[in-house]
């Protein structure tokens, strides 16, 4: 089984389980309670682990000029 990444919102630990009543898989953060559900466990894990990471272009974002020194 693939490892789940931390919560994208708070960095907290997450848990995964299947609901026998609804036939769905759930992932939920133990800290901020962010959650996601899907009927397919593999798709759920893939979607949870997906992150948007813009390419680094070498520049420092505006307002953070002091970081570039």
N, C-alpha and C positions, 0 to 999 in steps of 0.2 A: 504494500500500500504506500502511496506517495505521502510525504510529510506535508501537513498543513502549515502554511505560513502564519505568522502572527496577525493579529487584527490590523487592518489597514488604517483604522481610525485612531486607536490608542496604543497599539503595540502589545496588547494583552494576549494571554493564552486563550485558545479556542477549543471547543469540544464539538464532536460530530456524533450524531445518533440517528437511528431510523425510527419513525413513528409507525407502530403496527396498525394503528387506527386509520391513519391517512395514507399509508404506503408511500410516504415521502421521507427524504433524507434532510436533516437540518444541521447547520453549522451555526454556533453562537459563541460570541466572545464572553468570557467569564467576567470581564470587568465592565465594559460599556454596553453590553448586551446587543451589539450589532449582530444581525443574523441574515441568513440566506437559506433558501430551501429549493429542492429539485427532486424529481422522481428518480433521476439517475445519479448514483453516488459519484461516479467518475467525472461526470460533467459538473456536478456541484463542486467537487474539489478543484477541478481545472478553473472554474469561474472564480472561486474564492482566492486561489493563488495568483490570479492575473492581476498585474499592477501596471499602471501607466507610468513609464519612466522615460521622460523626454531625453533626447540625446544631449550630452554635455557639449557645448560649443566653445568652451574656454573662457566665456565671459562671466562676470559677476552680476547678479541681478541688481537693478537700481535700488538704492537705499542701503546697499551693503558694501559700499566702497571701501570701508575700513577693513573688510575681510580680505581684500586683495593685496594689502600691504604686508 
